[in-house]
Amino acid sequence: MGKKKEKPIDLENLTPEEELKLEIAAEIGVYDKVLNGGWRVLSAKESGRIGGLLSRRKRMLQNEDKTGEHASVDD
């Protein structure tokens, strides 16, 4: 089994999901840790917390989009 190559985080070319992950990392206080060592330095607890919050945010954004679409159709 080969070792995964460590790819540094490119702050100039982030996908929207990566931006959201970094925003959540900053909220829970591990932003500097991620920038210095990458995502692999996080504990399972920290990674799980980010994943859970990311899922919740995505669901909220989806629900907002759906309600926004319905409101514009009725107008």
C-alpha positions as CSV (number, residue, x, y, z in Angstrom):
1,M,0.0,0.0,0.0
2,G,1.5,3.3,-1.1
3,K,1.7,6.5,0.9
4,K,-0.6,9.3,-0.1
5,K,1.2,12.4,-1.3
6,E,0.8,15.4,1.0
7,K,-0.7,18.2,-1.2
8,P,-0.5,21.7,0.4
9,I,-3.7,23.7,0.6
10,D,-3.8,26.2,-2.2
11,L,-5.7,29.2,-0.8
12,E,-5.9,30.8,-4.3
13,N,-7.8,27.9,-6.0
14,L,-10.3,26.6,-3.5
15,T,-13.6,24.9,-4.5
16,P,-16.7,26.2,-2.7
17,E,-16.7,23.0,-0.6
18,E,-13.1,23.6,0.5
19,E,-13.9,27.2,1.4
20,L,-16.7,26.0,3.6
21,K,-14.5,23.4,5.2
22,L,-11.8,26.0,6.0
23,E,-14.5,28.4,7.3
24,I,-15.8,25.6,9.7
25,A,-12.2,24.8,10.7
26,A,-11.7,28.4,11.7
27,E,-14.9,28.4,13.7
28,I,-13.9,25.4,15.7
29,G,-10.3,26.7,16.2
30,V,-8.2,24.4,14.0
31,Y,-7.6,26.6,11.0
32,D,-3.9,27.3,11.8
33,K,-3.4,23.6,12.4
34,V,-4.8,22.7,9.0
35,L,-2.8,25.4,7.2
36,N,0.4,24.3,8.8
37,G,0.0,20.5,8.5
38,G,-2.9,19.8,6.2
39,W,-6.1,17.9,6.9
40,R,-4.2,14.8,7.9
41,V,-3.0,16.3,11.2
42,L,-6.5,16.6,12.6
43,S,-7.7,14.1,15.2
44,A,-10.7,11.9,14.3
45,K,-12.8,14.0,16.7
46,E,-11.9,17.2,14.9
47,S,-12.4,15.7,11.4
48,G,-15.8,14.3,12.5
49,R,-16.8,17.6,13.9
50,I,-15.9,19.4,10.6
51,G,-17.7,16.7,8.6
52,G,-20.9,16.9,10.7
53,L,-21.0,20.7,10.5
54,L,-20.3,20.6,6.8
55,S,-23.2,18.2,6.2
56,R,-25.5,20.4,8.3
57,R,-24.5,23.6,6.4
58,K,-25.0,21.9,3.0
59,R,-28.5,20.8,4.1
60,M,-29.3,24.3,5.3
61,L,-28.1,25.8,2.0
62,Q,-30.1,23.3,0.0
63,N,-33.3,24.1,2.0
64,E,-32.7,27.8,1.5
65,D,-32.3,27.3,-2.3
66,K,-35.6,25.3,-2.4
67,T,-37.6,27.8,-0.4
68,G,-36.0,30.6,-2.5
69,E,-37.1,28.9,-5.7
70,H,-40.6,28.5,-4.5
71,A,-40.9,32.1,-3.5
72,S,-39.8,33.3,-6.9
73,V,-42.2,31.1,-8.7
74,D,-45.2,32.4,-6.7
75,D,-44.3,36.1,-7.5
